[in-house]
């Protein structure tokens, strides 16, 4: 999409959407079926596993891992790894309380 930056040595899998203005820094590893929304920023060396979703304006600190089917909420700032299937929101990003 327009204005996307994907830097050197980044690996992007099949069926990945990188929306307008998103930044995927050097040495990132993006697996298949990932969606990186408008204006999201991934620092260097971030790993995003299959079917994860990173919402609008989220920032992911370098060297962090986003698990399979994890969701990073809009505007969240991720400074720790996110486990498989977990939704994180806020600054700093924390797991969403689902009330279960």
N, C-alpha and C positions, 0 to 999 in steps of 0.2 A: 504494500500500500504506500501511498504518498508519504514522504518524509521519514520512512523507516530507516534505521541505521542498524546494520548487522556487521559487526567488526571482525577482524581477522581471527582465524582458527575457531570460529563458532560453527557448531554442527546443528543443522536444523532437519528434523525428521520429515516424514511424509504427512500430508494432510494437516499442516500447521498453518494457523492464521496469525500473522503479525500485523496488527492494525496500525492505522495512520499515526505517525509520530512516535512509535514505540522504539526503544533502544535495546538491542541485544549486544552486550559488550563482548570483548575478546574471550575466547576459550569457553564460552557457554556451550552447554550440551542440552539441546531441546529434543525430546523424544516425539514420537508420532502422536497426532490428534490433539495437540496442545493449542490453546487459544491465548494469545497475548493481546490484550485489549489496547485501545487508543491511549497513547502517552505513557504506557507502563515502561519502567526502566529496570533492566537486569544488569547488575554489576558484573565484573569479570569473573569467569569460572563458575557461574551459577548452573546448576543442573535442574532441569524441569522434566519430570517423568510423565509418562503417557497419560493423556486425557486430563491433564491439569488445566486450570483456568486462572489466569492472572488478570484481574479486572482493571478498569480505567484508572490511570494515574498511580497505580501501585509501584512501590520501589522495593527491589529485592537486593539486599546487601551481597557483595562479592563473596564467592565461595559457599553460598547457601544452597541447600537442596530443597526443592518443592516435590513432595511425594505424588505418587500415582493417584489421579482423580481428586487431588487437593484443590481447594479454591482459595484464592487470595482476594479479599474484598477490595472495593474501590478505595483508592487513597491509602491503603495499608502500607506500613513500613515494616518489611520482614527482615529481622536481624538474627533469626535462629531458624534452623531447619524445620520444615513443616512435614509432618508424617502423612502417610497415605490416607486419603479420604477425609482429611481434616479441613475445615473451613476456618480461616483466620481473618480477623478484622482489626482495625485500629492502629494507633501509633503509640508504642510499638505494637506490632501485630500479636494478637492473642487468640486462642481458639474460641470460636463462637459458642456461647452457652445455648444449647438446644433445648434445655429444660427437661431432658430425659434423665 
